[in-house]
Amino acid sequence: MNKKIFVCIVMIILLSGCSEKKASQLFYTPEGKALHKIGTINIYPIVLVHGFGGFGRDEMLGYKYWGGFTDIQEELKNRGYPVFSAAVGPFSSNWDRACELYAFIKGGYVDYGLAHSEKSNHHRFSRYYPGIYPQWGEVNPITGKTNKIHLVAHSQGGQTSRALVALLEQGAAEENQKTPAYDLSPLFMGGKKWVHSVTTISTPHDGMTVNYMMHTILPFGQRMIRLGSMLSRTIDGLVYDFKMDQWEIERKPNETFWEYARRLRSHSLWRRTSDTSDFDLSPEGAEQLNQWVHAQKDVYYFSFATEETFKSPFSDHQYPEFTMDFIWFPAALFMGSFTRNEPGKIPIDETWLQNDGVVNTNSMDGPVLGSTDIIKDFDGKPRKGQWNYMGILGSCDHADIIGALR
């Protein structure tokens, strides 16, 4: 398995996972090296949250988002950590993904909110989930404390996790105003301190400039959804689930493939909405998200950055290292040279050039655009309510950090 991601996850749990149960033990890496002596045992479950284009454990013919041909979830469970892998919409907006993540963990039908669904012109309710941790948020009869979780997220999963925590604790004013109290999802009520820590890995907190390249060539996310949805239904069985039921993008019973393809091509989603990951992953979309998603004072926030480029000796441009997976080279070259300073647009300077093949490294430490969150380099003492920046994991591309592709 990928040792870097394994160490990232476990070290965060050791730093922020203090429970009431005391112990004395050492944590060892897969090579047998002692990393950290701890005085408490974590009892909160870890929920792994995938990023853009991600998938669940029962998809992709057994290939794991977290680990590829190995299984990070099971590796952690074998070492005594309670771990679950979430599955949410791979191309959905962070609002929609946060609502799905809530239902996936707690259980119940996905409720995107009355106000949001009307504004976005999609269905309010989606599929039902039994819940991977239904007791989440309830009082533990043994400790007398609230059952909380750790969220460990890769890429867009970090934005989604932040949005979930903000909704749980802040609530959603527009949903409260629009929806009768008896019909309001608990997610939007606020006051729920149910998350102990959020760890983001390679997350574009301020968006990523590769979106500008993709939109020059084609509307990236939208075309991927359209093409992938058509292709994924040409064989029996569920190989890849787009989880976009709110848009009626799933193939209906007795609908032929070609009827489905024609309906998909003409769907209004492609023409007029910003309620997709396409927008949220841009610097402009990230700035809007950061304006309402704030770090909560009772939650630990940790961030890890990745990079696999080197600076040209002749300019500020960054180029992919030869160890980077070749699939990322075009994006890495674009991000490594793209800058702009135009009136009315977010300035992109040379600090954006370093990247991991998908996300700009300077976007990974925490939210800056439109945000008031505090970001501090980790000094050995974790602090709540601010971003504890754990630094850059060098020579590690966007998929390598989760054990994929290689």
N, C-alpha and C positions, 0 to 999 in steps of 0.2 A: 504494500500500500504506500501511498505518498506520505513520507515521514514528516515533511514540513507541515502539511495540513493537520496531521495527527497531533503533532506537538503543539500547534497553534490552538487547537480545540481544547486539549487537556490542560495546557497552561492557563487558559482563560478560566476554565472550571476551577482550577486550584486557586486562582487569584480571587474569583468572585463568588465561588460556590459555597461559602461558609454556611454550615448548618449548625444545629445545636448539639450535634453528636461529635464528641471529641475523639481523636485518634492520633496516632503517631506513625507515619509511614513515609516511604520514599516512592516517587513515581519514576518508572524506568522507561526509556525509549525502547523501540523494538530491537535495538542493538544491545540493550542491557545497560545503557548509561544512566546513572541517577541524575535526575534533573532538578527536583525540587522537594524539599521536605515540607510537609503540610501538617497543620494542627487540627484540621477539621475535615469531615467527609461530606462531599456534595450529595444531597438527596433530591435535588431538583432535576427533573428530566431535561435532556438536551433535545431540542428540535432543530434539525438541519433544514435550511430553507434554500431551495435552488434559485438560480437566476434565470435570465432571459433564455428562452428555448429549452428550459429544463424539463424533467420528466420524473415520473414516480417509479417506485421499485418494481411495479408489475408491468412496466413498459419496456420497450427497446430490447426485447428478447433476453432480458436478464442483465444487460449491460447497465452498470450503476452510474448515476450522475456523480455520486460521492464515492469515487474510487475506481471507476471504469471496470476493469476485469477483476479487481479486488473489491472489497466491501468495507468501507470505512465505518459504517454503522455497526456491522457485526464485530469488527475489530475492537471498537470501543465497548460494546456490550460484553465481549469476552474479557475485558479488563474491569468489569464491574460497574460501568456507567450506564444509566438508563437512557437510551437513545431512540429517537424516532426520526424518520425522514418524511417531510411534508411534500405534497404535490399540489401545485396551484397552476393557474393559467400561464402557460409559457410566454404568451404574447399580450397578456392583458395589462391594463394600467395598474399602478401600485395600489390605488383605492380598491379596485376589484380584487386584486390578489390578496390584500389585507383582509377583506371580507371572507374570501375563500379560505385563507389560512386560519382565521378564527373558527370557521365551521369545521375545517379539517381536524383541528386540535380538540375543540370542545364538543363537536357533534351537532347535528341539525341541518336544516336547509340553509344554503347560502342566501343571505339577505344583503343586497347591495345598497339598500336604503331607498326610501320613496323619492326623496328630493334628487338624489344622484341619478337614479334610474330614469326619472323623467327628463332630467337635463341631458343625459347621455343617449336617451331614446333607445334603451334596451330594457329587457325584462328585469323586474326587481328581484325575483327569486330564481335560484338555480338548483343544482343537484343537492341531494341529501348525503351527508357523511355520518357514519356511526360515531366518529370521534376516536382519536388515538389516545386521548387523555381526558375523559369526560369529567373527572374530578378536579380538573384545572379551575382554580379560583375558589374552590371550597376550602373550608377550614379543616386542616389535618387533625384528626382526633388524637393522635399521639403527641404531636408537637404543639397543638393549639394555634398554629400559624397557618396562613394562607398557602395553599399549594401553588407554587410558582413554577416557571420554566426558564431555561436558558435558550435564547435564540442564537444559533450560529448560522450565518448566511454568507452565500457567495454571490458576487456580482449584484444584479438587480435585487436579489433576495435581501440584501442589506437595506435598500430603500423600502421594500415591502415590510420588513420587520420593524423598521422605524415607524412606518405609517400605522402598523397594527398597535404598537405601544402608545402612540399618540391618540388614536381613537379610543383605546381602552381607558386611558387616564384623563384625557381632555374631553372626550365625547365629541359629538358632531352637532354644532349649534343649529345648522340648517335642517338636519334630520329631526332634531327635537322640536323645532318650530313647525315643520311640515307634517309630521306624523303624529296621530293620536297616541297617547301614552300606552294604551293597551296593545298597540300594534308596533311599537318601537323596539328594534333589536337591542338586546343588552349591550352589544358592541358600541352603540352610539350614545349610551347614557353617561359614560364617563365615570371616574372615581374608582376604576378597577386597577389596583396595583398588583398585577398578576405576573409580571415579567421581572426576573431578577437581573438578567444581563442580556445585552445585545452585542454580538461579535460580528463584525463585517470583514469580509476578505475580498479584496479586489473589487470593492463596490464603487460605482460611479456616483458618489454623493453629489457632485456638481455636474453630472452628465459626462458624455464622452463625445469627442469631436469626430469620431468615425461616422457618426450619424450624418454629418454634412456630406461626406463622400458617398454614403449609401443613397442619400436622397438626390444626389447629382446623377447617379446611375439608375436607380429605381427606388420606389418607396419600400425600403428593406423589409421591415416587419410585416407590412401588409402583403407583399408578394410572397414572403415565406409562408404566411398563414394560408394564403390562397392555394399556392402550389402544394404545400405539404398536406393540407387538408384533403385535396383531391387524390394525391398519391397514397396517403395512408389508408384510404378506404378501398383500395383496389385489391387488397388481399384480406382473407378471413382473419379474424382475431384482432385484438387491440395492440398494435405495435407502438402507436404514438397517439396520445389523447390531447387534443387542443384545448379542451375544457373551456370553450367559449359558448356555452349553452345560452348565456344571456343575450347573445346576438343571433340566436337561431342559426348558428353556423354548423351545427351537427347534422349529419345525414338523417333524414326522417325515415320511419318504418315504411317499407314498400316503395321508397323513392329510388329510382334507378340512379346509377352513377352519373349518367349524363344530365339527368334532371337536377341532381344535386350540384353538379359542376356549373350549370347555367345559373342556378339560383345564387351560388356562391360568387360568381363573377359579377353579378348585378347588385350585390348587397350594398346597402348604404354605408356600411362601415368604412369602405374604401374611400368614400367621397368627402365626409364631412366631420369626422370625429377626431378629437385629441385624446379620447379615453382608451388609449392603447399604450403599450410599452414604447412604441416608436417615439411618441412625444415625451414621455417621462424620462427617457434615457438621453434626451438631448440636453444641453446646458440650459436652454430656455425652460424646458419642462421640469428639470431638477430644481431650478430657481423657484418655480411656483410651488413645488412640493415642499421645499425647505422653508417657505414662508409660513406654513401651518404645522409642519411636523417638527416639533422641538424636542430636545433631550429632556427627559423627565428627571427630576431631582433625586428620586429614590432608585434609579436604575443605573447599573454599571454599563458603560459603553466602551468597547474596545474596537480598534481598527487596525488591520494589517494591509500593507500595500505590496504590490508586485511590480516587477519590471524585467524586461529582457531586451533592452536596446542599449546602444552605446553612442556616445556623442562623436560626431565627425570632428577630425582635427582641423578642418577648414571652415566650419560654420557651426551654428547652434543646432543644426539638424541632428536627429537621432535615427539610427539605423538598427534593424533587428539583428540580434546576435545569431550566430550560425546554429545555435542549439534550439532556437525557437522553432516550433512546429511550422512547417512551410505554409500551411493553410492561413496563418495569420500575417504573412509577409506583406500583402497588399495594404491591409489596414494599418500595420505598423509603420510602413513607409509613408502613408498619407498623414497619420497622426504625428509622425516624427518631423514633418516639415510644414504642417498647416498652422499659420498664424493669421490674425486679422485685427484690424483696429478701425472699425467703421461706425459712424454715428448711429445711435439707436440699437446697436447690437452688442452682445456680451463680448468684451475684448478677450482675445485669445493670444497670449504672448508666448515667449520661449519656455516659460515654466510648464506649459502644457505638453511639451514635445516628448518627454520620456513616457514610455507606455509598456504594456505587457502584451501587445498584439491586439487588444480589444478595447481596453480602458486606459485613459491617461492616468499616470501614476499620481499626479498632483491632485486628482479628484478623489483619491481613496482614503485620505486621512480623516475626513469628516466633512459635514456640510459647511460651505462658506457662502456661496451665492445665495442671497436672500435670507441668510440664517444668522441667528444671534448665538448659536451654540459655541461653547468654548472647546478648543482643541489644544491639548497639551501633550508633549512627548512623555511617554511613560517613564517615571523615575523610580520604579520599584514599589510604589504604594498606589494601588488602584483607588480612584476617587469616583464617587457617584455624581450623576448629573452633568458630566462633561465627558469629552472624548479622550480616552487614554490611547494615544497613538503609539503602536508597538513597533513602528518602523517599516522599512522596505525589505522584503524577501527577494534578494537579487537573483538574476538569471533564472527567473521562474515566470513562464507565460501564463495566460489567463486560464487555460485548461490544465496545465501541468500542476497547478496548486491544488486541484481537486482530484488529481490522479487520472485525468481523462486523456484520451488520444494516444499518449505515449505507451 
